[in-house]
Structure formats: C-alpha cells, structure tokens
Amino acid sequence: MSKFGVGQPARRSEDQRFLTGQGRYLADIKRPGELYGYVVRSPHAHADIGGIDCTEARQAPGVQAVYTVEDLRQAGIGDIPCMADAPSPDGTPAVKPPRPALADGRVRHVGDPVAFVVADTPARARDAGELVMVDYDDRPAVTDTAGAAEAEAAQVWPEAPGNQCFHWELGDAQAVERAFDEARHVVEVELVNNRVVPNSMETRGAIGEVEAESGRLVLYVSSQGAHLIRNILSKHVLDMPNERLHVITPDVGGGFGMKIFLYPEYVLVLHAARELGRPVKWIGERSEAFVGDAHGRDHVSRAELALDADARFLGMRVHTTANLGAYLSNFGTFVPTAAGARVLPGCYRLPAVHNTVRGVFTNTNPVDAYRGAGRPEAMYLVERLVDKAARQLGLSPVEIRRRNLVTAEEMPYANAMGLTYDTGDFHRNMADALAAADWEGFEARRGAAKERGMLRGIGLCTYIESCAGGSPESARITVTGDGEVVVYSGTQSNGQGHETAYRQLVSEYLGVDMERIRVVQGDTDRVASGGGTMGSRSIPVGGSAVRRSADRVVDAAMETAARELEAAATDVEFDAGEFRIAGTDRAISFQAVAQAAAGEGGGTAFDETDTWAPEVPTFPNGCHICEVEVDPQTGVVAVERYTVVDDFGTVLNPLLLEGQVHGGIAQGLGQALWEQCAFDPESGQLVSGSFMDYAMPRADQMPPIDFHLNNVPSTTNALGMKGAGEAGAIAAPPAVINALVDALSDYGVEHVDMPATPERLWRMVHGA
C-alpha cells in the first residue's frame, strides 16, 4: 500500500498554497488591457421598463460602453435556457419563459440585470451605473411560496396562469389510497423548508476575452464545471461550435451548487469583450450575491403517513409547492421533483408513496440546487413526519424506527419510488449512534438542565440519499520518462480537496509518490470533457475514471516491463509500483519502465484515457443525533452535542471525509437555526440582504461533532465509494428540529419551522 494511498489520512496538498496566499482565484487573474463591468440591477421586484436612457452614462469618464437588451438582441445573443423539464402527468411540459441576460421590457425580481456598464476602472463603471436612467412603472409583486397560486396573487408571467410552472407527480396514487383506507393511524405534518442564500466565501466572477490569434472567445469563470458552462453558452446562447469557446476555471472558493449554473454576467462579459476587443472583468460583490445568485430550498409541504395498528408504515403522500423564483435556472425544475422524490421513502420499509409537486413563479431570485439538491428537502420531510408519528402514537422515536427501518438482510432493497438501495445497515447505524450519544443517559442530562432553568431536547435522524450517478466522467493520465504523472479530470474542485484525492488514487494504483503527481482541472482546452462537480460525483464517478485510466497505463506499460525483464508479458504482474516476474524476485519499478518507454529523448511514456459511466447512483446513509438546550427566557439555542454514524462505503481519505461532513453539518445547522431569507410581502424587497440581517452560522455556535463510520462498500462503482459531500446538510436540519420539538414538548409544541430563531422559540414558549 502506498504511504498516502487509499484509506490514508493524507493532509490536503493544496492547502499550502491556499493558506499562504498562493491560490489563483478569479479576482487574482489580470488580463492585459482589461476593462471592468458593472451590472445595473433593478431596485424593484416587479415593474415595467418604460425606457432606459444611457446617454449620460456613456459620456462619463472612462466609460467604454453601456449595453441593454436591445444590444444583445441585435448581436444575436440567445436566452439562458432551463435544461430540465418537469412534465405534468398528461405530458404537458413545464412553462419555460425566456430569460435574457438583460431584462426585456419588464423586471421580475430585485437584482434583475437591466444594463451592463464597461469602464476602465471598477469605480468608474460603478459611478456610471448610477447615471443609467431607467423608467420603471411599478407592478404588484408576489414573493410568498404558498400564496403564489392564490387568485389575487400578482402574475409573474402571462403564459403561466396562477403562476404555475408545472404540476408533477411520482408514485402510485391508487396504492397510497388503499394504504390510507386500511390504516389504523394517520399522521400529518405541514412544514416550510426555508429559502437559503448559498454565500460561498468567494463570490461569483467572470472575465471575457477574445483570443488575438484565433478570434476565439475565452471565458474565465468561477464555476463548478467549465465544460457545462461552455456547452450551454455555445449551444444555446452564442450559437457557435464548442471549439470556438475556451472556458477556464481557476481555484474556486466554494460553490455549494450555486456555481454550477450559467448566469447573465457570463454572457455579458463575453459580449462586451467581443464588441470592444478587450478583456472585460466582472467580480460580484456580496450585496450582489444576495440578489443575483441562485437561492436554495423554499418549499411548502403537507405530508401524511398511514400506519397499521402496530405502527408499521403503510403509505405516504406528499404535496409540495416549490418556489422557482422569477426565472427558471438551468436545473430549477429538476431539484424539487426527480432530484429528491425518489428517496422520499427514506430508510424505511414504506410500500406505497405518492408525491405531487407544484412549481410556482414568484418575484424572487431563481431557485436551483443547493448542497444536497432535493434530498435534504425529502429527508427533512420524512424524518419530521416519522418523529411526529412516534409522538402521536406514544412511541419513542427510536422504537418507531426500529419497527420500520429496512434491514441489512433485505439488501438490495427496491423502494416504492423506483430506486434500489444496493447496500446499507440502517439498524446498526442507529444502534451505534444511540450508544455513542448516550441516548439512555439523556433524561439525567435533561433533569440537570431543568435545574438550571434550561429546556433540553434530543433529536434523531436516519437518512439515505442518492448521489454520484448521472452522466459519465472521463480521466486522462500521462506519464513522462522521468516518472512525472499528470491527471486530467473534468470535475472541478471548489475546496473539497480533489488534488489530494486524485493524487492518492494514482499513488495507490501506480505506486508513484504523491509529490510526482499533478492534477489538471477547469480548462476545456486541456481537458477533453467533463461533467463538473455536483451531486457528490467527483470521487465515486471521477475517481472511478481515474482508476480505469491508471489500469490502462499499467496495461500499456506491461509490454515494456516484460521486455526489460526479458520475460513474456503473461508472466509479469504489477503491484505496489513494481513489475515483477511472477514467483521470482526479478522486478523493475514503474518509474524505470516509464523511462524505458520514453526512450532517449524523454518526453511522454504513456498517455491513457478511460471513462466511467455509472449505471446507478450510490446511496450514502447514516444516523445523526443532536442534543440542544433552549433558554426559555431568550429563546437562544445551544447545540450541546452532535453525534454522527455514517456509511460512505470505501473511504479514500478519512480527513477529507470528516471535513466534508463537518462542513455539511454547519450548513444544515445554519438553515435549521439562523439563516432566514426574508422578503417584504408588499414591495418584494429582500430585507435580509446582507450579513447584518442574514444570520450566517458562526464558529462559536458549532458543537463538537462525535464522528463515526459504519461503512458497507458500494457495489455501484469500481471503488466501492459512496458520495459524502452532502450528507451533513441532509441529516442536520431534521435532527436539530426533532431535538427542538423534544425540548419544547412540555409546552405543547408539535412542530417548529426553520429557521428556529430565538424570537420564534421565545414566542412558542411564552405563547403556550
């Protein structure tokens, strides 16, 4: 085994440059002669545009150009597409209104881009933006998810009556009806999955440029996948062959789903660069991120659970209204539908499920994938429903789960929504978590808290998710004569540690020191294809492609190794970085074989590419237990203990893995307790549009996390791995809210909507 191969806790090799200021982020890139863009954004949530006067702005010092939608139309610039559909049961497609890069005749949310100013400094561009005079005729706005379909609600798009984009369903409605007819008990919960703003550490940014020699367009962009951005731009917006557009993504400081998508600013910098013949840079400010980035979540749901006399689950039906915002983001229709619905049965033996989703337009930012993308919404719903059922039937949250969790012996298990879970031991996950959290000792801790005047509660969540499936991923590995290895991958690190992970894989399979391995990502010229980073696919899918390419390198090297060993290739075996004649001590190192293959001139010894196409996804699962204290005098929550038992299959690097889980839990706690994206219902203004008002989780609010693994290798990919990037954000919200309901149960509280702010909890306590 390599010193830093699979399973070893290697520290992240990229951290040295990040922590010493040597990272190369979008803002660090300086192009010769670059200009600077500023986006003029709508201050209104909904208004007609009577006219745009750019005269004074164009005459301002340093201004090179001011563009409106008319300029884009004249240049043949297309609209930003929605790439997914959510057809109705009768086959009617979702309503997909146009989304131009600049507003065309009407603005539909605060922050909607209206004009683009280009000047020789950022300050001059911003100053000139203030001189763009827009004649707005204000219209009524709607921001409320549940209220968007009401008769009196403002209409966002005339082609979407009642603001309905789609009405989608999945499951067996008749089987569910029969289950409820036979049920002894029915439990219902209504809940809100609150809207969140992703707030990556590095804001979005883009640089457009025209390549002097070829006339090709070049886009530098902070993204989660250069190829996806290129493909959407070239095919749908710019109407040009892929090879006429070169997209480069340097280091990326966080994405969480939000940086997957094509945004108006990327179109604008390319158009301006092409028109002006100079590079044009736009770097978003934090205030722009709140009104310009895609948001996450924002569902209102009603769910019902049918149970028999022994509290065993018979069926579940779910009705969800999903807020899509004013425009459809690239995958906005997919996230509230197919992305999460297939795991609605959770870890449970639940024979019949039916899910209906109504997508609605509102005068708010577009909504798309945010860490977990549909699966956190599904798990929050089912875990809150199961906990309420336990309380309603007089059972403990542990006992109701014991009666209904799928057993390890039932694997592979086909759930009611068309997925087959290949592996998992849900009962052991829960048992291990209960022991680690000292569940049995909780009542003593509750009593001690009560003596201090505090309300203590404990909450449990079992979860499963579906990830690391979908499109194939390719990897290329080159080896030089001196043993230097380069890995080319179409995934994109946003801070997860891909460089370390891929280097570990190659070090394991080729026996090469990690220091001699480089990783190339984020360049559509240097990397032939790529699906990007989303859905925890980079290591299970991208890593499987790397493994297959490494195997190809070994196969390609075998002939040279046999020649050097003066043996038949069939008699040579490879292990731990050495080719050896089977049954003898005659061996030659991989590096020596590479040197021999390259010949006297050095250069490339091997150059191999392979692809991994996952037929089915992976199914990470686990059990999280959260323990909280609530101060009844203030409503302030302290998360006192947090226990995790997760199943991620084969572990590549336990340090990277635990870091991913910790980060996901922090975001899950943020959504559950603090993060509130609030709009004024009358004006549609975002009233939590800065860190003064939008409460991000802080380091001193994070609990110690007791982390354990109960890994059952996946059978759906060559590495046995299960995606790990989203698990914490999936499991934390229901665990926290279940704990809060437990803490407030003496006050008759049966449910708390997220975010469970101190004010909301204080009102519940004192209102009771």
C-alpha positions in Angstrom: 0.0 0.0 0.0 1.2 3.5 -0.8 2.1 5.7 2.1 -0.6 8.1 1.0 -2.8 5.7 -0.9 -6.5 4.8 -0.5 -7.6 4.9 3.1 -4.7 7.1 4.4 -5.4 10.4 6.2 -3.2 12.5 3.9 -3.3 16.2 4.6 -4.5 18.3 1.7 -1.6 19.1 -0.5 -3.4 22.2 -2.0 -3.7 23.8 1.4 -0.1 25.0 1.4 -0.8 27.4 -1.4 -4.2 28.4 -0.2 -3.0 29.2 3.3 0.0 31.2 2.1 -2.0 33.3 -0.4 -0.7 31.4 -3.4 -4.1 30.3 -4.7 -5.2 31.6 -8.0 -8.8 32.7 -7.8 -10.8 34.6 -10.4 -10.1 38.0 -8.9 -6.3 37.2 -9.0 -6.3 36.9 -12.8 -5.2 40.1 -14.5 -5.5 40.2 -18.3 -3.6 42.8 -20.4 -5.7 45.8 -21.0 -8.7 44.5 -19.1 -11.8 46.6 -18.6 -14.3 46.3 -15.8 -18.0 45.6 -15.9 -20.8 46.8 -13.6 -24.3 45.4 -13.6 -27.2 47.9 -13.2 -29.8 45.9 -11.3 -33.5 46.5 -10.7 -34.4 48.0 -7.4 -38.0 46.8 -7.9 -39.3 43.3 -7.6 -41.8 43.7 -10.4 -42.0 46.7 -12.8 -42.4 47.5 -16.5 -39.5 49.3 -18.1 -40.7 52.4 -19.9 -37.3 53.2 -21.2 -33.6 53.2 -20.5 -31.5 56.4 -21.0 -27.8 55.6 -21.2 -26.7 58.9 -22.6 -25.2 60.4 -19.5 -23.6 57.1 -18.5 -21.9 56.7 -21.9 -20.4 60.1 -21.6 -19.0 59.5 -18.1 -15.2 59.4 -17.6 -13.6 56.1 -18.6 -16.7 54.5 -19.9 -16.2 52.3 -22.9 -19.8 51.1 -23.5 -23.2 50.6 -21.9 -25.3 47.7 -23.1 -29.0 46.9 -22.8 -31.1 44.0 -24.0 -31.5 45.7 -27.4 -27.8 45.4 -28.0 -27.9 41.7 -27.1 -30.8 41.1 -29.5 -29.0 42.9 -32.3 -25.9 40.7 -31.7 -28.0 37.5 -31.9 -27.4 36.6 -28.2 -29.8 33.9 -27.1 -31.6 33.5 -23.8 -30.3 31.4 -20.9 -32.1 28.1 -21.0 -33.6 25.8 -18.4 -32.1 22.4 -19.2 -34.6 20.2 -17.3 -38.3 19.5 -17.6 -41.0 18.5 -15.1 -43.9 17.4 -17.3 -47.4 17.0 -16.0 -48.9 13.5 -15.7 -50.7 14.2 -19.1 -47.3 15.0 -20.7 -47.7 18.8 -20.7 -44.3 20.3 -20.4 -43.3 22.9 -17.8 -43.8 26.5 -18.8 -40.3 27.9 -19.6 -40.4 31.7 -20.1 -37.5 33.4 -21.7 -34.5 34.5 -19.6 -32.5 37.1 -21.4 -29.2 38.2 -19.9 -30.6 41.7 -19.5 -34.3 42.4 -18.7 -36.5 42.8 -21.7 -39.4 45.2 -21.1 -40.0 44.1 -17.5 -38.0 43.3 -14.4 -39.2 40.4 -12.3 -37.1 40.4 -9.1 -34.9 42.8 -7.1 -31.5 42.5 -8.7 -32.7 41.6 -12.1 -29.9 42.8 -14.5 -31.1 45.8 -16.6 -27.9 47.2 -18.2 -24.2 46.5 -18.3 -21.6 49.3 -18.0 -18.0 48.8 -19.0 -15.3 51.3 -18.0 -11.5 51.4 -17.4 -11.8 51.0 -13.6 -14.3 49.3 -11.3 -15.1 52.6 -9.6 -15.8 54.4 -12.9 -18.0 51.6 -14.0 -20.0 51.7 -10.8 -20.3 55.5 -10.9 -21.5 55.4 -14.5 -24.0 52.8 -13.5 -25.6 55.3 -11.2 -26.2 57.5 -14.3 -28.2 54.9 -16.2 -31.7 56.3 -16.0 -34.4 53.6 -16.1 -38.1 54.5 -16.2 -39.9 51.9 -14.0 -43.6 51.5 -13.7 -44.1 49.5 -10.5 -46.3 46.5 -10.6 -47.7 44.3 -7.7 -45.3 41.6 -6.7 -45.6 38.1 -5.1 -42.9 36.5 -3.0 -44.8 34.0 -0.9 -44.4 30.4 -1.9 -47.7 29.2 -0.6 -49.6 32.3 -1.8 -48.3 32.4 -5.3 -51.1 30.3 -6.7 -53.9 32.3 -4.9 -56.4 34.1 -7.2 -55.4 37.6 -6.1 -51.6 37.0 -6.4 -49.6 39.1 -8.8 -48.9 37.2 -12.1 -45.2 36.9 -12.9 -45.6 35.5 -16.4 -48.8 35.8 -18.6 -48.1 32.3 -20.1 -48.2 30.8 -16.6 -51.7 31.3 -15.2 -51.8 31.1 -11.5 -48.0 31.4 -11.5 -47.9 27.6 -12.1 -44.8 26.4 -14.0 -45.6 22.7 -13.7 -47.7 20.1 -11.8 -45.6 17.0 -11.4 -46.1 13.7 -9.7 -44.4 10.4 -9.0 -45.5 7.2 -7.3 -48.6 5.0 -7.1 -51.6 7.2 -6.1 -54.0 4.2 -6.1 -51.8 2.1 -3.9 -51.4 5.0 -1.5 -55.2 5.5 -1.3 -55.6 1.8 -0.5 -53.0 2.2 2.3 -54.9 5.1 3.9 -58.2 3.2 3.6 -56.6 0.3 5.6 -54.7 2.5 8.1 -55.4 2.4 11.8 -53.5 5.7 12.3 -52.9 8.7 10.1 -50.3 11.4 10.9 -50.0 14.7 9.1 -47.4 17.4 9.2 -47.2 20.8 7.4 -43.8 22.4 7.1 -41.7 25.0 5.4 -38.3 24.3 4.0 -36.9 27.8 4.2 -35.1 29.6 1.4 -31.4 30.0 1.9 -28.7 32.1 0.2 -25.5 29.9 -0.6 -23.0 32.6 0.3 -19.8 31.0 -0.9 -16.6 32.5 0.5 -15.6 33.6 -3.0 -18.3 35.5 -4.8 -19.0 34.8 -8.4 -17.0 36.4 -11.1 -16.1 36.2 -14.8 -13.7 37.6 -17.4 -14.5 37.6 -21.1 -11.8 37.9 -23.7 -11.1 37.4 -27.4 -8.1 35.3 -28.3 -5.9 37.5 -30.5 -4.5 34.8 -32.8 -7.7 32.8 -33.4 -10.6 35.1 -32.6 -11.9 32.5 -30.2 -13.9 33.6 -27.2 -12.3 32.9 -23.8 -14.2 32.9 -20.5 -12.6 32.7 -17.1 -15.2 31.9 -14.6 -15.6 30.8 -11.0 -17.7 27.7 -11.6 -18.3 24.0 -10.7 -17.6 22.8 -14.2 -16.1 24.6 -17.2 -17.4 22.1 -19.7 -21.1 22.6 -18.6 -20.8 26.3 -18.8 -19.2 26.1 -22.2 -21.7 23.7 -23.6 -24.7 25.8 -22.5 -23.2 29.0 -23.7 -22.1 27.7 -27.1 -25.2 25.8 -28.0 -28.0 27.9 -26.5 -26.7 31.4 -26.1 -23.9 32.2 -28.6 -24.9 29.7 -31.3 -21.3 28.6 -32.0 -19.3 25.4 -32.1 -17.8 24.3 -28.7 -14.3 24.7 -30.1 -14.9 28.4 -30.6 -15.2 28.9 -26.9 -12.5 28.3 -24.4 -13.6 28.2 -20.7 -11.2 28.3 -17.8 -12.0 27.8 -14.1 -9.1 28.5 -11.7 -9.2 27.9 -8.0 -12.7 28.2 -6.6 -13.6 29.3 -3.1 -16.8 27.4 -2.5 -19.9 26.7 -4.7 -22.4 24.5 -2.9 -24.4 24.0 -6.1 -24.8 27.7 -6.8 -21.8 27.9 -9.2 -23.0 25.1 -11.4 -25.2 27.4 -13.5 -24.9 29.8 -16.3 -25.6 33.4 -15.2 -26.3 36.6 -17.1 -23.0 38.1 -16.2 -21.0 35.5 -18.0 -22.9 36.3 -21.2 -22.4 40.0 -20.7 -18.6 39.9 -20.3 -18.2 37.8 -23.4 -20.5 40.1 -25.5 -18.6 43.2 -24.2 -15.2 41.6 -24.9 -16.2 40.7 -28.4 -17.6 44.2 -29.1 -14.7 46.1 -27.5 -11.8 43.9 -28.4 -10.5 44.0 -24.9 -10.9 41.7 -21.8 -13.8 42.6 -19.6 -13.9 41.5 -15.9 -16.8 41.4 -13.5 -16.4 40.4 -9.9 -19.6 40.2 -7.9 -19.9 41.9 -4.5 -21.5 40.3 -1.5 -24.6 42.5 -1.9 -24.9 41.4 -5.5 -24.7 37.7 -4.4 -27.8 38.1 -2.3 -29.9 39.4 -5.2 -28.0 37.9 -8.2 -27.1 34.3 -7.2 -29.5 31.3 -7.4 -31.0 30.6 -4.0 -31.9 27.2 -2.5 -34.7 25.2 -0.9 -38.0 27.2 -0.5 -40.7 24.5 -0.3 -44.0 24.4 1.5 -45.3 20.8 2.0 -48.1 18.8 3.6 -47.3 15.1 4.2 -49.4 12.3 5.6 -48.3 8.9 6.8 -50.6 5.9 7.1 -49.7 3.3 9.8 -51.3 0.0 10.9 -52.2 -1.0 14.5 -48.5 -1.9 15.2 -47.2 1.5 13.9 -45.8 -0.1 10.8 -45.8 2.2 7.8 -48.3 1.5 5.0 -48.1 4.5 2.8 -47.2 8.2 2.5 -48.5 11.0 0.4 -46.8 14.4 -0.1 -48.0 17.6 -1.6 -45.3 20.2 -2.2 -45.3 23.8 -3.5 -41.9 24.7 -4.8 -40.8 28.3 -5.3 -38.8 28.5 -8.6 -38.3 32.3 -8.5 -38.9 34.7 -11.3 -36.9 32.8 -14.0 -36.0 29.2 -14.4 -32.4 28.5 -13.5 -30.6 25.8 -15.6 -31.9 22.9 -13.4 -34.6 24.7 -11.4 -37.4 22.3 -12.4 -35.3 19.2 -11.6 -34.4 19.9 -8.0 -37.9 19.9 -6.4 -39.0 16.9 -8.5 -36.9 14.0 -9.6 -33.8 15.0 -7.6 -35.4 14.3 -4.2 -38.7 12.5 -4.7 -37.1 9.1 -5.3 -35.6 9.0 -1.8 -38.8 10.1 -0.1 -39.3 6.6 1.5 -36.0 7.2 3.3 -34.5 4.3 5.1 -37.9 2.8 5.7 -40.0 -0.2 4.6 -42.7 2.1 3.1 -44.6 0.1 0.4 -46.6 3.0 -1.2 -45.7 6.6 -1.8 -47.2 9.3 -3.9 -45.6 12.7 -4.4 -47.1 15.7 -6.2 -45.1 18.9 -6.7 -46.4 22.2 -8.0 -43.7 24.6 -9.2 -44.6 28.3 -8.9 -43.1 31.5 -10.2 -42.6 34.4 -7.8 -40.8 37.8 -7.9 -37.7 36.4 -6.3 -34.2 35.1 -7.3 -34.3 31.9 -9.3 -34.0 28.8 -7.1 -31.8 25.8 -8.0 -29.5 23.3 -6.4 -28.0 23.9 -3.0 -25.9 21.3 -1.2 -28.0 18.2 -1.5 -30.4 19.5 -4.1 -33.7 17.9 -3.3 -32.5 15.2 -1.0 -32.3 17.4 2.1 -35.8 18.6 1.4 -37.0 14.9 1.1 -35.3 13.7 4.3 -36.4 16.7 6.3 -40.0 15.9 5.4 -40.0 12.2 6.1 -37.9 12.5 9.3 -40.2 15.1 10.7 -43.2 13.0 9.8 -41.8 9.9 11.4 -41.0 11.8 14.6 -44.5 13.3 14.8 -45.9 9.8 14.3 -43.9 8.5 17.2 -45.2 11.2 19.5 -48.8 10.9 18.3 -48.8 7.1 18.8 -46.9 7.3 22.2 -43.8 5.6 20.9 -40.2 6.7 21.3 -38.5 8.0 18.1 -36.2 5.0 18.4 -38.9 2.4 18.6 -40.9 3.6 15.6 -37.8 3.5 13.5 -36.8 0.0 14.7 -40.1 -1.3 13.5 -39.8 0.3 10.1 -36.2 0.5 9.0 -35.1 -1.7 6.2 -32.8 -4.5 7.4 -29.4 -5.3 6.1 -30.7 -8.7 5.1 -33.2 -7.1 2.8 -30.5 -5.5 0.7 -30.6 -4.9 -2.2 -33.9 -3.2 -1.5 -36.3 -1.7 -4.1 -38.1 1.3 -2.6 -41.5 2.5 -3.7 -40.2 5.3 -5.9 -38.1 3.2 -8.3 -34.7 3.2 -6.7 -32.9 0.0 -5.5 -30.6 0.6 -2.5 -27.6 -1.7 -3.0 -26.1 -1.8 0.5 -26.6 -0.4 3.9 -27.1 -1.4 7.6 -29.6 1.2 8.9 -30.3 -0.6 12.2 -26.6 -0.8 13.1 -26.2 2.9 12.1 -28.9 3.8 14.6 -27.7 1.4 17.3 -24.1 2.7 17.1 -25.3 6.3 17.1 -27.5 5.7 20.2 -24.6 4.2 22.1 -22.2 7.0 21.1 -24.7 9.7 22.0 -25.5 8.1 25.4 -29.2 8.2 24.5 -30.1 6.2 27.6 -28.4 8.9 29.8 -30.3 11.8 28.2 -33.0 12.1 30.8 -30.4 12.7 33.5 -29.0 15.5 31.4 -32.5 16.9 30.8 -33.1 16.9 34.5 -29.8 18.7 35.2 -30.7 21.3 32.5 -34.1 21.9 34.1 -32.5 22.6 37.4 -30.5 25.4 35.6 -33.7 26.7 34.1 -33.0 25.3 30.6 -35.0 23.2 28.3 -33.1 20.3 26.9 -34.1 18.1 23.9 -32.7 15.3 21.8 -33.4 14.5 18.2 -32.7 11.6 15.9 -32.5 11.5 12.1 -31.9 8.4 9.9 -31.2 9.4 6.3 -30.3 8.0 2.9 -29.6 9.9 -0.2 -29.0 9.2 -3.9 -25.9 10.7 -5.5 -22.8 10.1 -7.6 -24.9 8.9 -10.6 -25.9 10.5 -13.8 -23.5 11.4 -16.6 -20.2 9.6 -17.3 -16.8 11.1 -16.4 -13.5 10.6 -18.2 -10.0 10.9 -17.0 -6.7 11.1 -18.8 -3.3 10.2 -17.3 0.0 11.0 -18.8 3.4 9.7 -17.6 6.7 11.2 -18.6 10.0 9.5 -18.9 11.2 10.8 -15.6 8.1 9.5 -13.9 6.1 12.7 -13.6 2.3 11.9 -13.7 -0.4 14.3 -14.7 -4.1 13.6 -14.1 -6.7 15.4 -16.3 -10.2 15.4 -14.9 -13.4 17.2 -15.9 -14.6 17.5 -12.4 -13.9 20.8 -10.5 -12.7 21.4 -7.0 -14.5 24.1 -5.1 -12.4 23.5 -2.0 -13.2 19.8 -1.4 -9.5 18.6 -1.9 -9.7 17.0 -5.3 -6.0 17.4 -5.9 -5.2 15.4 -2.8 -7.8 12.8 -3.5 -6.8 12.1 -7.1 -3.2 12.1 -6.2 -3.9 9.5 -3.6 -5.8 7.3 -6.1 -3.0 7.4 -8.6 -0.3 6.9 -5.9 -2.2 3.8 -4.7 -2.6 2.2 -8.2 0.7 3.2 -9.8 2.9 3.3 -6.8 4.1 6.8 -7.6 4.9 9.3 -4.8 2.2 11.9 -4.5 4.8 14.7 -4.9 5.3 13.5 -8.5 1.6 13.7 -9.4 -0.2 16.8 -10.7 -3.9 17.3 -11.2 -5.4 19.5 -14.0 -9.0 20.6 -13.9 -11.1 23.5 -15.1 -9.8 24.1 -18.7 -11.8 23.0 -21.7 -8.7 23.1 -23.9 -6.6 20.9 -21.7 -9.3 18.5 -20.5 -11.4 16.9 -23.3 -14.7 16.5 -21.5 -16.2 16.8 -18.0 -19.4 16.7 -16.1 -18.3 19.1 -13.4 -18.7 18.8 -9.6 -22.2 18.3 -8.3 -24.2 15.6 -6.5 -21.1 14.2 -4.7 -19.9 12.7 -8.0 -16.3 13.8 -8.3 -14.6 10.9 -6.4 -17.1 8.0 -6.9 -17.5 8.8 -10.6 -14.4 10.9 -11.5 -12.3 8.7 -9.3 -13.6 5.6 -10.9 -12.5 7.1 -14.3 -9.1 7.8 -12.8 -8.8 4.3 -11.6 -9.7 2.9 -15.0 -7.2 5.2 -16.7 -4.5 4.1 -14.2 -5.3 0.5 -15.1 -4.8 1.4 -18.8 -1.4 2.9 -18.0 -0.4 -0.3 -16.3 -1.6 -2.4 -19.3 0.3 -0.1 -21.7 3.4 -0.4 -19.6 3.3 -4.1 -19.3 4.9 -4.8 -22.7 7.9 -2.5 -21.9 8.2 -4.1 -18.5 8.2 -7.6 -20.0 10.9 -6.5 -22.5 13.1 -5.0 -19.8 12.6 -8.1 -17.6 13.2 -10.4 -20.6 10.0 -12.3 -19.9 6.7 -12.9 -21.6 4.0 -10.3 -20.7 1.8 -13.1 -19.4 4.4 -13.9 -16.8 4.6 -10.3 -15.4 2.5 -8.9 -12.7 2.2 -5.4 -11.2 1.8 -4.5 -7.6 2.9 -1.6 -5.3 4.7 0.3 -8.1 6.7 -2.7 -9.4 6.5 -5.0 -12.3 7.7 -8.5 -11.2 8.1 -11.9 -12.9 5.5 -14.0 -11.1 7.1 -16.2 -8.5 10.5 -14.6 -8.6 12.4 -11.7 -7.1 13.1 -10.2 -10.5 11.4 -6.8 -10.6 11.6 -3.3 -12.2 10.0 -0.1 -10.8 7.2 1.7 -12.6 9.5 4.7 -12.9 12.2 2.7 -14.7 9.6 1.3 -17.1 8.4 4.8 -17.9 11.9 5.9 -18.5 12.5 2.9 -20.9 9.2 3.5 -22.7 10.0 7.2 -23.3 13.4 6.4 -24.8 16.5 8.6 -25.1 14.6 11.8 -25.8 12.4 11.5 -22.7 9.0 13.0 -23.2 5.8 11.1 -22.8 6.0 7.5 -21.9 2.3 6.7 -21.5 -0.9 8.7 -22.3 -4.2 6.9 -21.5 -7.8 7.9 -21.2 -10.8 6.0 -19.9 -14.4 6.7 -18.9 -16.7 5.6 -16.1 -20.4 5.7 -16.7 -22.4 4.9 -13.5 -25.4 2.8 -14.3 -27.0 3.6 -10.9 -26.1 6.1 -8.1 -24.6 5.4 -4.7 -26.6 5.5 -1.5 -24.8 7.1 1.4 -26.8 6.7 4.6 -26.5 7.2 8.4 -27.9 8.3 11.6 -27.3 11.7 13.2 -28.3 12.6 16.8 -28.5 16.2 18.0 -28.9 17.5 21.6 -29.9 21.1 22.3 -30.6 23.4 25.1 -33.1 26.3 24.8 -33.1 29.2 27.2 -36.8 29.9 27.8 -36.1 33.5 28.8 -34.5 34.4 25.5 -35.2 31.6 23.0 -31.5 31.2 22.3 -30.4 27.7 21.3 -27.1 26.0 22.2 -26.3 22.8 20.3 -24.6 20.9 23.1 -23.8 17.5 21.5 -23.9 16.2 17.9 -23.3 12.5 17.1 -22.8 11.1 13.6 -22.6 7.5 12.3 -22.3 7.5 8.5 -21.9 4.9 5.8 -19.8 6.1 2.9 -18.5 2.8 1.6 -14.8 2.7 0.9 -13.0 5.7 2.4 -10.4 7.3 0.3 -9.2 9.8 2.9 -10.7 10.0 6.4 -9.5 13.6 6.9 -11.2 14.8 3.8 -14.3 12.8 4.5 -14.7 14.1 8.0 -14.1 17.7 6.8 -16.9 17.3 4.2 -19.3 16.0 6.9 -18.4 18.8 9.3 -19.0 21.4 6.6 -22.3 20.0 5.6 -23.5 19.9 9.3 -22.5 23.6 9.7 -24.7 24.5 6.7 -27.5 22.3 7.9 -27.4 23.9 11.4 -27.3 27.3 9.7 -30.5 26.5 7.8 -32.2 25.0 10.8 -31.4 27.7 13.3 -30.4 31.0 11.8 -30.5 31.6 8.1 -33.6 33.4 7.1 -34.1 34.8 3.5 -36.9 37.2 4.1 -38.8 39.3 1.5 -41.1 42.2 2.2 -44.5 40.9 1.1 -45.7 44.3 -0.2 -42.6 45.5 -2.1 -40.8 42.2 -2.8 -37.6 43.7 -1.4 -35.1 41.3 0.1 -34.9 42.6 3.7 -32.2 40.1 4.7 -29.8 41.1 2.0 -26.5 41.4 4.0 -24.7 39.7 6.8 -26.2 42.4 9.1 -29.6 40.7 8.6 -28.9 37.3 7.2 -27.6 35.3 10.1 -24.8 33.0 9.0 -23.6 30.3 11.4 -20.5 31.3 13.4 -17.6 29.1 14.5 -18.5 29.6 18.2 -22.0 28.2 17.5 -20.8 24.9 16.2 -20.9 21.9 18.5 -18.2 19.3 19.0 -19.0 16.5 16.5 -18.6 12.9 17.5 -18.0 11.2 14.2 -18.1 7.5 13.5 -18.3 5.3 10.4 -20.2 2.1 9.7 -19.1 1.6 6.1 -20.6 -1.0 3.8 -18.8 -0.8 0.4 -21.0 0.3 -2.5 -21.5 -2.2 -5.4 -22.4 0.5 -7.9 -18.9 1.8 -8.7 -15.4 0.4 -9.1 -14.1 2.0 -6.0 -16.8 0.9 -3.6 -17.3 4.5 -2.5 -20.5 6.4 -1.7 -20.8 10.2 -2.2 -20.1 12.1 1.0 -20.2 15.8 0.2 -23.9 16.5 1.0 -24.7 14.1 3.9 -24.2 16.6 6.7 -26.5 19.2 5.1 -29.1 16.4 4.6 -29.2 15.0 8.1 -28.6 18.0 10.3 -31.9 20.0 9.8 -34.3 17.2 10.8 -32.0 16.1 13.7 -32.0 19.7 15.0 -35.7 20.4 14.6 -36.6 17.0 16.2 -34.4 17.9 19.1 -36.1 21.3 19.5 -39.6 19.8 19.4 -38.5 17.4 22.1 -37.1 20.3 24.2 -40.4 22.3 23.8 -42.8 19.3 24.1 -43.9 20.3 27.6 -45.3 23.4 26.1 -47.5 21.5 23.6 -45.2 22.2 20.7 -45.5 19.7 17.9 -43.5 21.4 15.1 -41.1 24.2 14.7 -40.4 25.6 11.2 -36.9 26.5 10.1 -35.1 28.7 10.9 -35.9 28.2 14.6 -34.8 31.7 15.6 -34.7 32.8 19.2 -37.7 35.0 18.6 -39.8 32.2 17.1 -38.9 29.8 20.0 -39.5 32.5 22.6 -42.9 33.2 21.3 -43.7 29.4 21.3 -42.7 29.1 24.9 -44.4 32.3 26.2 -47.4 31.9 23.9 -48.0 28.4 25.4 
